[in-house]
Amino acid sequence: MDFLIIRKKIHGFKKSLNIDGDKSLSIRWALLSSQSSKKCKSSNLLLSEDIINTLNCLKKLGVKIKINNNFCEIDGLGLNGFNYKKNLVLNAGNSGTLGRLILGLLVHSEKNIILKGDKSLSKRDFYRVSEPLKRFGAKFKTNHGKLPLKIKGTNNSVPISFYENKGSAQCKSAVMFAALNTFGETVIKAKKSRDHTELLFKYLKLPIKILKKKNYDIIKIRGKKKIPALNYKIPSDISSAAFFIVLTALSKKSKLKIKNVIINPSRTGILSILKLMGIKILKSNIRVYKGEKIADLTIKSSQKINPINCPSKFNSAAIDEFLLIFLVAAKANGVSYFKNLSELNQKESPRLIWGSKILNKIGIKNILTKNSIKIFGNPNIDVNKKIIIKSFLKDHRVFMTSVVAALTFGGKWQIHDKDSVKTSFPSFLKKIRYLCAKS
């Protein structure tokens, strides 16, 4: 039975919680470790379908991997050390991060490789990575810019200059990965986005220079330097923690402490937005671990939620959390406005549209355009009807956001695609049950 029934609101709770390892860092650790000439180890690796697919792709490329619970060991093959048969098929499943980033590592592999994904990933744009990667010398055949695609790399790649103007960390990182194995200096002018790849390059002492401007970064990378061992305890994922942050804020008489959460400024847009909306989130035990800032977060129920005219400067750093932010706006005392969000519809499903659908189902008036949404909040929202949620693209964030809505707003919910959480947060429902259980 791939759906969940929720019939009543969550009661007040005061608890602490540990969240699974960060998905973005788990994928980047595995891909970079494959390029090291050393043995690399990680703990707290997220064992979701996206990471399992990452490890399976690397195994097909000849990488030796040992895994035991959430501990993983990878014997790196060095730059361009992949060993595989011609016309190898790699399956990225649902993961745009894996699908796009691994292409950067395949630019230098001379045998044909076919990359495919699931129904959802096959609808997403891959021109945004194939076009810049072509300039290194690789050849691509795509399905009108989508998966499946075929790539044939080159052993004579050339450095490029690239302007990344979408604010896509995936596009930027794919080019950075390709630059690792290219003689000379690759220069990227990149609109502000997540900087996990840059921080990992810096930590590994790879030849990278970053010049930060107001709206973009200039990134310069010199390739062909050996990558040292990368031993990493993966911090907890703020995108996963966000569901419990919002659940706590919208629940009555509740308090939650979430430990060891990544608070990289390129990921904490939701914290900045919620602060403007009057939600109190305390950061403690702040420290830097291998370039990434992490902290413990304490959240309390919010008695009053302010509406917001959300500054677009937070969009990139909150791109995966806007469905949850829309729920908070639904309970605000006034009208909230969010703009320049067309990138939301480039995710696993058209999430801006889905945000409007969920609000409509709970009786919250909203006005949707192709890149904005205006939400007319109701502080007294109380749902007393049956609601069915079914995303035909099986979007994990649509499912988890619907669970938070059901537990905080009431009503009788039938939420489909329960198995979609395996993509990014397989322990999600276990942690929900822990919070629902009486102390």
N, C-alpha and C positions, 0 to 999 in steps of 0.2 A: 504494500500500500504506500504509494509515493505522495501522500499528502498528510498534513497535520491538522487536527481539530483543536481549536482553542475556544472555550466557552466562558471563561471568566478572567477578570483582571488579575494581575499579580498583586500579592499583598506586600506590605512594607518589609524591607530587609535591611540588615546591617551586616555586611560580609566583606571578605577580601577574595581576590581572584587572580589566578595566573592565566595568561593568554598564550596561545601557541606562537611559535616563531614567525617572524615577519616573512611574508611570501616573496616580496620583491628581493629581499636580501638572500633568502634561501636559493632562489633561482640564480641570482648573480654569483653567489658563492660557488655553486656547482659548475656554472659555465666557466668562470675564471679559473677554478681549480683544475679543470680539464686542460687548460693552457699552461699550467705550471709544469716544471720539470721535476717537481717534488711530490711527496705524499702530503695531502691536505686533509684535515680533520675538522668536523663540525659537530656541535651538540645543539639541542633544541631546534633541530632542523624541522621545519613544517612538513609533515607527511600528508599533504593534500594531493589530489589528483594532478594538479599543475606541477608539483615538484616530482612526483612519481614519473610523470611523462618526461620531465627534464632529464631525470636519471636514466630512463629507458632510451631516450634519444642518444645520450652520451655513450651508453653501453653499445648501441648499434654502430657508433663511430669508433669503437675499439677501446673505449676507456674502461678500466677496471674499477669497480665500485663495490664496497662492502657496506652493508647497512644493518644496524641492530637497534630496534626501537627508533628513537630520534637521534641516534648517533650515526654519523656517516663518515666513511673514509674513501677518498678518491686518489688513485695513482695517476697524476697528471702526465700527459703525453708531450708537453711542451708546445710551443707555437707551431701551428700547422702540423701537428703530429697525428691527426686522425687517420685511422686505417680501416677502410671499408670497401665494399664491392660497388661496382658501377650501378647506377640507377637505384641506389638505396632509397627506401621510403622512410621518412621520419614523420611521426604523428605528434603534433603539438597539442592535441586535444582541444581544450577550451582556452588555452593560455596565449594571450596576445604578447605577453612579456617574453615567454619562451620562443614563440614563433618568430618574432621580430629580432630579438637579440641573437638567437643562434645563427641567423643569416649573416650577421657580422663576422662570426667565426668561420663561416663556410666560404667566404669570398676568396679564400686562398686554396680551396680544395678543388682539384682539377677534374675529378670524376663527377658525373651528373648525380644530383641528389633531388629527390622529389619531397616537398614539404606539404603536408596536408593537416587538416584540423577537423573539429566537429562541426555540426551545422551552424552553430553560432559564430565560431571563429571564421568559417568560410564565407561569412557575409561581411567581414571587416576589411578595411582598406590596407593593402600591402604595397601599393604604389609608393606610399610615404617612406618605405624603407628600400624597396627595390630600385627606385630612381637614384638616390644618392649612392647606393652600393654598386650600381652599374659603373659609376665613374671611377671606382677602384680598378675596374677591368673585368668584373664578373658579368656573366650573361644570364638573363632571366627570361623565362616564359611563364606568364601568369594567366589566370582565368579572368581577363578583364580587370586586372589589378587585384584580384582576390585569389584565395587558395582553391584548389591545389596549384602550386607553382613548381617550376623546375629551375635549379640554379647550377651553373657550371662555373667554378672559380678559375683563377689564374695564378700562375707562379711568378708573375711579373707585375704585381699591383703597384699603383702609383698613388702618392698622397693626394688628398683633395682639399678644397675649401668648400664648406657647406653651410648654408643658412637654414637653420631649423626654426621655422616661424609659427609652428602650431603649439608649442609648449608641450611637446611629447617627449617624455624621458625615454620611451622605447626607441624612437627614431634616433635621438641623440646617442643613446647607448650602443645601438647597432653600429653606428659610424665609429664610435670610440673603440669598439671591439675589433672592427676591421682595421683600424689604424694601428693596433698593437703589433700586427704582423706585416707592416708596410714600411719600407725604407723611406726616410725623410719625415717631414713634419706635416701632419694633417691639422687644419684649422677649422674649428666649428664656431659659428656665431649662433648661439642658441637662446631662444626665448626661455624665460625662467621656468624650470620644472624640477622634478625630483633629482637630487644630486647624489644618490647612493653610489652610482658607478664612479663618479669623480672622487668621492671619499675613499672608496676601495682602492682606486689607482694611487691616491696619495699615500694611503697606509702602506701599500706594497712598494712605495718609493719608485713607482714607474715614472718615466719622464713626461710629466704633465704640468702645464702652466695654466692658471685660470685667472682671468681678469674680469672682475665683477662690475658690471654697469647697472644702472637703475632698472632697466627692463629686460636685459639680456646679459649673457656671459660670453666671453671669448675664451675658448678652450683650445690649447695647442698640445698635441701629442706627438712625440717621436717614437717610432716603432722599433721592433726588433730587439728589445731588451728582455732578457729572461725573467720570467715571473717566479718569485719565490713562493715558498709554502704559505698557504693561507689557512690558519687554524682559527676557528671562529665559533663562539657561542652566540647563536642567532638571537638578537633581542626580540621581545614580544611585539606583535604587529598592531600598530595604532589603528589601522583600518578595521581589524577585528575587534579591538577594544572599543571602537566607536559605537558599536551596537549596544554595549553595556553601559557606556557613558550616557547615551540618550535614554536607554531604558530606565536608568536610575534617576536622571533629571526629570523624566515625565511621570515617575511613580511617586506615590505619596509616602511620606515618612520613611525614606530609604537613604542609605549611605553605602558607598562601595569604594574599596581601595583596590586598584589594579597595579600589579608590580612589574617593574623592569620593562616599561613600554618605551619604544623608540619615539623620541620627540624631535627628530630632525625637522628643522624649520620648513623644509620643502614638503613635509607631510602633515603639518599641524594646523592647516587651514581651519579644520573643524573646531579646534580649541579656540582659535582667534574669533571665529564667527559666533560660537556659543557664548564666549565672554561678552561680546557686544550685545547678545540677547539676554544677558543677566544671569547666566548659569555659572555657578561657582565650581571651579575645578582647581584643586590645590596640587601643585607639583612639589615633590619632596625627594630627597636622596638623589639629586641631579648629579650626573657624572658623564664623562666621555669615555666610550669604549671603542677602541680601534677606529676612531674618527667619527663615530655616531653618538649623538647625545641621547641618553636614556634617563628615565625617572620613574618614580612611583606616582600614580595619579589618584586623588581622592575626590569623589563626586558626591554631591548631596542633592536631594529633591529640590526642585525649584518651585517656589510659591507663585512667582510672577515672571512671565516671559515677555521680553520686549520684542516688538516687531523690528525688522531690519531692512534697510536698503543696502543690500550686501555689496561691499566693494569688490569689483572684479579682480583686484589684485590677489584675493584669496582663492580664486577659482582653481588654479593649478594644484595648490597645496591641499585642496579639499575635494578633488574631482571624484574620488570614489565614495565620498560620504554625503553627497548632496541629497540622496533619497532620505537619509536620516534627518538631515537639516530641515528638509521640507516638513517632516513630522513635527519638529519643534516649532516651526513657523505656524503649523496648523493650530497650535495651542497658544499662540502669542495674542496679546491684547492689541490687535491692530493689523494693518496690512503690511506684508513683507514683499520685497521685490528682488529677484535674482536675474541677472542678465549675462550675456556673452557665454552661454552654456551649451552651444551647439556640439561641443566635443563630447558631452554626455551621451549623445545619440550615436557615438562611435564605439561605445562599449559593448559588452556581451549582448545587451538588448538596448533598444532606444530608451535610455533611462530617464531622460527629461520627459518623454511621453508617459512612461510608466509612473513617474512621480505624480503627474497630473491625474492619471487613472486611479491611483491609490487614494489621493485626496478626494476625488469625486465619489469614490465608494464609501468614504467615511463622512460624506456630507459637507466637505469644506469647499467653499467656492474658490475657484482659481481661474486665472486667464493665462492661457498658454500660447506662445508664439514658437517659431522654429528655433529660437535661441534664448528665450526668457520665460519666466513664470512669475505671476503676481498671485500671492496667497492671502486670502482674507481669513485671518485667524479667529478662533473661537475658544477663549479660555475655559469655557464650560462644556467643551465637547464631551459627549457621552453617547457612544454608539449602541443602539438597541436593535440591530437587525442582523440578518445573515449576510455574510460577505464571502465570496469565492474569489481567490486569487490564483491565476494560472498563467505563467509566462511561457509562451510556446518556444522560446529560446532557452528556457530553463536557467534563468539568471539567478545565481546564488544570492546576489545582493537584493534583488526583488523579494526573494523568499524571506531572507533574514529581516529585512525592513518590515515586511508584513507581520512577522512574529512580534516585533517590538510594538507595532501599531495595535495589534490584537490585545497584547498584555497590558497596554497603558490606556487605550481608549474604550475598551469593552466591545461587546457584540459577540456573535457566534461566527467564527471564522473557519473556513475550509481552505487551507493554504497548500497548493500543489507544488510539486517539484522539490520535495524534501531532500532527495538525494543530491540536489545541486550543491549543497554545502560541502560536499566532498571535494569540490574544486578548490576551495580556499580555506575552509574552516571546519574540518570534519568533527571537531568536538563541540561545535556550537550548541547543539540541542542538549548535550550533557551538561554544559555550563548553565543553560537556561533552567534546566530541571533543578540544578543545585541552588539557584537563586529563588526558585519557586518553592522549594522545600522549606518547611518551617524549621527554624533553628532549635 
